[in-house]
């Protein structure tokens, strides 16, 4: 860490950044270009730390060096709290683990953590496997017919189906589709609100967007509370294994108390958001990036054929797919599903030798950090070997953090990785996903990194593997 860490901020150099305009700072540029596009331009110009004036005395400080990320997420975590910058998504996720703070967050984390241990995750594997098999059956019909598919729409539908069965024990593409649509609407509008940051119009103002947001939230609450009530009326023995059931059964280790309906609602929606959209995006970008690297696909398929004896991989077999995991890590380096996070400072601090005044909004970006030239050679190139065990040991541990890190790392990280690995382990022995030629796909960035258009693919039969089990 910097040797000037404890110097008074007044003695430190001034943060670089665009000058902006009097009174309004860089707000016009943010509005014209979009938050991500403007910050990317500034990152290329100013590097690993800079500030953006957003009008008056308010400022946004952007960092993308692993040392700064480590201090924010681990070394001085109490000074960097989840403050007003998370207000745009609070109506959606409430006081769940993503947005809660202080003693309440500590209690919720203790209550929720056992649900995501190995035994809890193992119990969800059969439901996930059934969902993928259902999709593969439909894919075979498309392969035979030679029809094309939008791979992002396919992965979104699969992730929605998996989260529906693992979270609720319901098919959200069927009778409970209102839940999925309400979440989709809420996510879209919340993403727009996050992207506008301090420029967002308060929810109390009856704009068309705000009214749609409120309608979607009312639908969402109605459906989710009905599901919770129905689950409470049934005994645990009469229900499938679901995250909802496990959360209902969780007890505070100190008091023995369970979650009330509001806590359950907030955690359910938080896990739906975290386990649905981000999973679909990682899978989408995986197929997009792999299309240019058939040798990587071949190696992954050989690994799956060697390790997985059946079309129902076990928990232990998924853990042995080390090269597949390396590929996923490289995909999430290039296309982290959540490109940035923010914190607010309680007190003055120092990052990378620059002053960070109290009450500053600090944005730390995995997208930029994952491209820092001091840690990633030829950062735009796809190289799964970057995540070979020896390479990982030699690299700064905060140079790659697609699931965040530190005490507030994503609680569903292991579940997400098992789901991603399972999906690839079941697809690769049966299909090759080939992009139609001539497609140029960019990113549409809000709270997450979406493709900016449909990604059209054709399915072909996977070639026989030399290591396929007899």
C-alpha positions in Angstrom: 0.0 0.0 0.0 1.1 3.6 -0.4 3.6 5.1 2.0 1.5 8.3 2.1 -1.6 6.4 3.4 -1.8 8.3 6.7 -0.8 11.8 5.5 -3.5 14.5 5.8 -5.4 14.8 2.5 -4.5 18.5 2.2 -0.8 17.5 1.6 -1.6 15.1 -1.2 -1.7 15.7 -4.9 -4.9 16.7 -6.6 -6.9 14.0 -8.3 -6.8 14.1 -12.1 -10.0 14.2 -14.1 -11.9 16.2 -16.7 -12.4 19.9 -15.8 -16.1 20.0 -16.6 -18.2 23.1 -16.6 -18.9 25.6 -13.8 -21.8 24.6 -11.5 -22.7 21.4 -13.5 -19.3 19.7 -13.8 -19.3 16.8 -16.2 -23.1 16.2 -16.0 -23.7 17.2 -19.6 -21.1 14.7 -20.9 -22.6 12.0 -18.6 -26.0 12.6 -20.0 -24.9 12.8 -23.6 -22.6 9.8 -23.7 -23.9 7.6 -20.9 -22.1 6.8 -17.6 -20.1 3.8 -18.8 -19.0 5.3 -22.1 -17.9 8.6 -20.4 -16.0 6.8 -17.6 -14.4 4.5 -20.1 -13.1 7.5 -22.1 -11.8 9.1 -18.9 -10.2 5.8 -17.8 -8.3 5.6 -21.1 -7.2 9.2 -20.6 -6.5 9.4 -16.9 -5.7 5.8 -15.9 -6.3 4.0 -12.6 -7.7 6.9 -10.5 -9.6 10.1 -11.4 -12.5 12.2 -10.3 -15.6 13.4 -12.0 -17.3 16.6 -10.9 -21.1 16.1 -10.8 -22.2 19.6 -9.9 -21.6 21.8 -6.9 -19.2 20.2 -4.5 -20.2 16.6 -5.2 -17.8 14.3 -6.8 -17.4 10.8 -8.1 -14.0 9.1 -7.7 -13.2 6.2 -10.0 -10.5 3.6 -9.2 -9.3 0.5 -11.1 -6.1 -0.6 -9.3 -6.2 -3.8 -7.2 -4.5 -2.0 -4.3 -7.4 0.4 -4.1 -10.0 -2.3 -4.5 -8.4 -4.3 -1.7 -8.5 -1.3 0.6 -12.1 -0.6 -0.2 -13.3 -4.2 0.1 -11.0 -5.6 2.8 -8.4 -3.3 4.4 -10.7 -0.4 5.3 -14.1 -1.9 4.7 -15.8 0.0 7.6 -14.9 3.3 6.0 -16.5 2.4 2.6 -20.1 1.8 3.1 -23.1 1.1 0.8 -24.8 4.4 0.9 -27.1 6.5 -1.3 -25.6 5.2 -4.5 -27.7 2.0 -3.9 -30.9 3.9 -3.5 -32.1 3.3 -7.1 -32.3 -0.5 -6.5 -33.6 -0.5 -2.9 -37.3 -0.5 -4.0 -36.5 -3.7 -5.9 -34.3 -5.7 -3.5 -35.3 -4.0 -0.3 -33.0 -4.6 2.6 -31.5 -7.8 1.3 -27.8 -8.8 1.5 -26.8 -6.6 -1.4 -28.1 -3.3 0.1 -28.3 -3.9 3.9 -25.6 -2.6 6.2 -24.4 -2.8 9.8 -25.8 -5.2 12.4 -28.8 -6.1 10.3 -26.5 -7.2 7.4 -24.3 -9.3 9.9 -27.4 -11.1 11.2 -28.8 -11.8 7.7 -25.5 -13.0 6.5 -25.3 -15.5 9.4 -28.8 -16.6 8.7 -28.2 -17.1 5.0 -24.7 -18.5 4.9 -25.5 -22.1 5.8 -28.0 -22.3 2.9 -25.0 -21.9 0.5 -22.7 -24.4 2.0 -21.8 -27.6 0.1 -24.6 -29.7 1.4 -27.2 -27.0 0.6 -25.9 -26.5 -2.9 -25.7 -30.3 -3.5 -29.4 -30.6 -2.9 -30.1 -28.1 -5.7 -28.1 -29.9 -8.3 -30.9 -32.3 -9.5 -33.3 -29.4 -10.2 -30.7 -27.5 -12.2 -29.8 -30.6 -14.2 -33.4 -31.3 -15.1 -33.8 -27.7 -16.4 -30.8 -28.0 -18.7 -31.9 -31.4 -20.0 -35.3 -29.9 -20.9 -33.6 -27.2 -22.9 -31.3 -29.7 -24.7 -34.4 -31.6 -25.8 -35.8 -28.5 -27.4 -32.4 -27.7 -28.9 -32.3 -31.1 -30.7 -35.5 -30.2 -32.5 -33.9 -26.9 -33.6 -30.8 -28.6 -34.7 -32.7 -31.1 -36.8 -34.8 -28.3 -38.4 -31.8 -26.1 -38.9 -33.4 -23.1 -37.3 -31.4 -20.3 -35.7 -31.7 -19.1 -32.1 -30.8 -15.9 -30.2 -28.3 -17.4 -27.7 -28.9 -14.6 -25.1 -32.6 -15.2 -25.2 -32.0 -19.0 -24.7 -29.6 -18.5 -21.8 -31.9 -16.0 -20.2 -34.8 -18.5 -20.4 -32.6 -21.3 -19.0 -31.4 -19.1 -16.1 -35.0 -18.0 -15.4 -36.1 -21.6 -15.4 -33.3 -22.7 -13.1 -33.8 -19.9 -10.6 -37.5 -20.6 -10.6 -37.1 -24.2 -9.7 -34.2 -23.8 -7.3 -35.6 -20.7 -5.5 -39.4 -21.4 -5.6 -39.9 -24.9 -7.0 -41.9 -23.2 -9.8 -41.7 -22.9 -13.5 -41.4 -19.2 -14.1 -41.9 -19.6 -17.8 -45.4 -21.0 -17.2 -48.1 -20.1 -14.7 -45.8 -17.8 -12.6 -44.5 -15.8 -15.6 -45.9 -12.6 -14.0 -43.1 -12.8 -11.5 -40.4 -13.1 -14.1 -41.9 -10.3 -16.2 -42.2 -8.0 -13.1 -38.5 -8.7 -12.2 -37.4 -8.1 -15.8 -39.3 -4.8 -15.9 -38.0 -3.8 -12.5 -34.4 -4.7 -13.4 -34.5 -2.8 -16.6 -35.8 0.4 -15.0 -33.5 -0.1 -11.9 -30.5 -0.5 -14.3 -31.5 2.8 -16.0 -31.7 4.5 -12.6 -28.3 3.1 -11.5 -26.8 4.3 -14.8 -28.0 7.8 -14.2 -26.7 7.9 -10.6 -27.1 11.3 -9.0 -29.1 12.4 -12.0 -32.0 10.0 -11.4 -35.5 11.5 -11.0 -36.8 10.6 -7.5 -39.3 7.7 -7.5 -42.1 10.0 -6.1 -42.1 12.0 -9.3 -44.8 10.4 -11.6 -42.8 10.0 -14.7 -43.8 7.2 -17.1 -40.6 5.2 -16.1 -41.3 5.7 -12.4 -44.9 4.6 -12.8 -43.9 1.5 -14.7 -41.4 0.7 -12.0 -44.0 1.0 -9.3 -46.5 -1.2 -11.2 -43.8 -3.9 -11.7 -42.9 -3.8 -8.0 -46.6 -4.2 -7.0 -47.0 -7.2 -9.2 -43.7 -8.6 -7.9 -44.6 -8.2 -4.3 -48.1 -9.7 -4.8 -46.7 -12.8 -6.4 -43.8 -13.3 -4.1 -45.8 -12.9 -0.9 -48.4 -15.4 -2.2 -45.6 -17.9 -2.8 -44.2 -17.3 0.7 -47.7 -17.7 2.2 -48.3 -21.0 0.3 -44.9 -22.3 1.4 -45.7 -21.5 5.0 -49.0 -23.5 4.8 -47.2 -26.6 3.6 -44.9 -28.7 5.7 -41.2 -29.1 4.7 -41.8 -32.8 3.9 -44.4 -31.8 1.3 -42.1 -29.5 -0.6 -39.3 -29.8 -3.1 -35.8 -28.7 -2.0 -35.7 -24.9 -2.7 -33.7 -21.9 -1.5 -37.0 -20.5 -0.2 -37.6 -23.6 2.0 -34.0 -23.5 3.3 -34.2 -19.7 4.0 -37.5 -20.3 5.9 -35.9 -23.0 8.0 -32.8 -20.9 8.8 -32.4 -19.8 12.4 -30.3 -17.1 13.9 -27.5 -19.0 15.8 -27.7 -16.5 18.7 -31.5 -16.0 19.2 -33.0 -18.9 17.3 -35.2 -16.5 15.4 -36.3 -17.1 11.8 -36.8 -14.5 9.0 -40.2 -12.7 8.8 -42.0 -12.4 5.5 -40.4 -9.0 4.6 -36.9 -10.4 5.2 -37.7 -13.5 3.1 -39.1 -11.3 0.3 -36.0 -9.1 0.2 -33.6 -12.1 0.2 -35.6 -14.0 -2.4 -35.7 -11.1 -4.8 -32.0 -10.4 -4.1 -31.1 -14.0 -5.0 -33.4 -13.9 -8.0 -31.7 -10.8 -9.4 -28.2 -12.1 -8.6 -28.8 -15.7 -9.8 -30.8 -15.0 -13.0 -29.5 -12.1 -15.1 -25.8 -12.4 -14.3 -25.8 -16.2 -15.0 -27.5 -15.7 -18.3 -25.0 -12.9 -19.3 -21.9 -15.0 -18.4 -23.2 -17.9 -20.5 -24.1 -15.7 -23.4 -20.7 -14.0 -23.5 -19.1 -17.5 -23.1 -20.6 -18.7 -26.3 -19.9 -15.4 -28.1 -16.2 -15.4 -27.1 -15.7 -19.1 -27.7 -16.9 -18.9 -31.3 -13.6 -17.4 -32.2 -11.6 -20.1 -30.3 -12.7 -23.6 -31.5 -9.5 -25.1 -30.0 -10.7 -24.0 -26.5 -14.1 -25.6 -27.1 -12.4 -28.8 -28.2 -10.3 -28.9 -25.0 -13.3 -28.2 -22.8 -15.3 -30.9 -24.5 -12.4 -33.4 -24.0 -12.2 -32.5 -20.3 -15.9 -33.0 -19.8 -15.8 -36.4 -21.6 -12.9 -37.5 -19.5 -14.3 -36.4 -16.1 -18.1 -36.8 -16.4 -19.2 -40.4 -16.8 -22.9 -39.6 -17.3 -25.2 -36.9 -18.4 -25.9 -36.2 -14.7 -22.6 -34.8 -13.4 -22.0 -35.1 -9.7 -20.9 -32.2 -7.5 -17.4 -33.7 -7.3 -17.1 -34.1 -11.1 -18.0 -30.5 -11.6 -15.3 -29.5 -9.3 -12.8 -31.5 -11.4 -13.5 -29.4 -14.6 -10.6 -27.1 -13.9 -10.0 -26.0 -17.5 -13.7 -25.2 -17.9 -13.5 -23.1 -14.8 -10.4 -21.3 -16.2 -12.5 -20.5 -19.3 -15.3 -19.1 -17.3 -12.9 -16.9 -15.2 -11.5 -15.5 -18.5 -15.0 -14.8 -19.8 -15.8 -13.0 -16.5 -12.6 -11.0 -16.8 -13.5 -9.7 -20.2 -17.2 -9.4 -19.6 -17.8 -9.1 -15.8 -21.6 -9.3 -15.4 -21.5 -6.3 -12.9 -19.0 -3.9 -14.3 -18.7 -1.6 -11.3 -19.7 -1.1 -7.6 -19.8 2.0 -5.5 -19.2 2.9 -1.9 -19.5 6.2 0.2 -16.6 7.2 2.5 -17.3 7.9 6.2 -14.0 9.7 6.8 -11.1 11.1 4.8 -8.9 8.5 3.3 -6.1 7.9 0.8 -6.1 5.7 -2.2 -3.0 5.2 -4.5 -1.5 8.3 -3.0 -4.5 10.6 -3.6 -6.9 12.2 -1.2 -10.4 10.7 -0.8 -12.5 13.2 1.2 -15.3 12.1 3.5 -18.7 11.6 1.9 -17.2 10.9 -1.6 -18.8 8.4 -3.8 -16.1 5.9 -4.9 -16.7 3.8 -7.9 -14.4 0.8 -8.3 -14.7 -1.0 -11.7 -14.0 -4.7 -12.3 -14.3 -4.0 -16.0 -11.4 -1.5 -15.9 -9.4 -3.4 -13.2 -9.6 -6.6 -15.3 -7.8 -4.7 -18.0 -5.0 -3.0 -15.9 -1.9 -3.4 -18.1 0.3 -4.0 -15.0 -1.6 -7.2 -14.3 -2.9 -8.4 -17.6 -0.7 -8.7 -20.7 -2.6 -7.9 -23.9 -5.7 -7.4 -21.8 -8.3 -7.6 -24.7 -7.1 -11.0 -25.8 -8.9 -14.2 -24.7 -6.5 -16.5 -22.9 -7.9 -19.0 -20.4 -4.3 -19.9 -19.4 -4.3 -16.7 -17.4 -6.2 -18.6 -14.7 -3.9 -21.6 -14.5 -3.3 -22.2 -10.7 0.3 -21.0 -10.8 -0.6 -17.8 -12.7 -3.4 -17.1 -10.2 -0.9 -17.5 -7.3 1.5 -15.0 -8.8 -1.1 -12.3 -9.5 -2.6 -9.7 -7.1 -5.7 -11.4 -5.5 -7.8 -8.3 -6.2 -6.9 -8.1 -9.9 -9.9 -10.3 -10.7 -13.2 -10.0 -8.7 -16.2 -10.8 -10.8 -18.1 -11.8 -7.6 -16.8 -8.9 -5.6 -14.5 -9.9 -2.7 -13.8 -9.4 1.0 -16.5 -9.7 3.7 -19.3 -8.7 1.3 -18.3 -11.1 -1.5 -21.3 -12.5 -3.3 -22.8 -15.2 -1.1 -24.1 -17.1 -4.2 -20.6 -17.3 -5.8 -20.3 -21.0 -5.4 -23.8 -21.7 -6.6 -23.3 -19.5 -9.6 -20.0 -21.3 -10.6 -21.6 -24.7 -10.2 -24.5 -23.7 -12.3 -22.3 -22.2 -15.1 -20.1 -25.3 -15.1 -23.0 -27.7 -15.2 -24.6 -25.9 -18.1 -21.4 -26.2 -20.2 -20.8 -29.8 -19.1 -24.2 -30.8 -20.4 -24.2 -28.7 -23.6 -20.7 -29.5 -24.9 -21.1 -33.3 -25.4 -24.2 -32.7 -27.6 -23.9 -29.4 -29.4 -21.7 -26.9 -30.9 -23.0 -23.3 -30.8 -21.9 -21.5 -33.9 -22.5 -17.8 -34.5 -24.0 -16.8 -37.8 -21.3 -15.0 -39.8 -21.2 -11.2 -40.1 -22.4 -10.3 -36.6 -20.7 -7.4 -34.8 -21.9 -7.4 -31.2 -21.2 -4.6 -28.8 -22.1 -3.9 -25.2 -25.1 -2.2 -23.8 -24.1 -1.2 -20.3 -26.4 -0.3 -17.4 -26.1 -2.0 -14.1 -24.8 -5.0 -16.1 -23.1 -5.6 -19.4 -25.6 -6.8 -22.0 -25.1 -7.6 -25.7 -26.4 -4.6 -27.7 -28.3 -6.9 -30.1 -29.5 -10.5 -30.4 -26.7 -12.9 -31.0 -27.9 -15.4 -33.6 -26.5 -18.9 -33.6 -27.0 -22.2 -35.3 -26.7 -25.6 -33.5 -24.7 -28.5 -34.9 -24.0 -31.9 -33.4 -20.9 -32.1 -31.3 -18.2 -34.4 -32.8 -17.6 -37.7 -31.0 -15.0 -37.3 -28.3 -12.0 -39.6 -28.1 -12.5 -39.8 -24.4 -16.2 -40.3 -24.3 -17.3 -42.8 -21.8 -18.6 -46.1 -23.1 
